[in-house]
Each structure stands twice: as structure tokens, then as C-alpha cells.
């Protein structure tokens, strides 16, 4: 498989461990365009902590960041 590099065109992108790890409360972060402020406001502290504790997300990427595209 050939990988390519690109630059992130969104203001912010969440890098999920697996698409199946998203919860109903995460829906605003999964839309196009994403609504990160709505997503953050909707989560409780426990839900926010669960993003890392349950290995749901890996990191956030910001506009213009170089990314390695593994699949399209």
C-alpha cells in the first residue's frame, strides 16, 4: 500500500483509535463540518476523561499539520 502525505484542511481533527469507539455524545465531533465546541459542552467530566481512559482517541491535529494518509 502506498502512503501519501498531506496537510490537514480542517481547523481541528480528532484522531480516533477506531471508528467504533465513538459514542452518541461524540456525534458533534464526527459531523462535517465538525462542531468541537458543541461536543465539548455536551460531555460530562467523566465522558471527557473516558476519551483517553478507554483509548477512544489518540490525539488532535490542527489546521495545516502534516499528516500521513493511510487510506482514502
Buried (B, 14 or more C-beta within 10 A) or exposed (E): EEEEEEEBEBEEBBEBEEEEBBEEBBBBBEEEEBBBEEBEEBBEEEEEEBBEEEEBBEEEBEEEBEBEEEEE
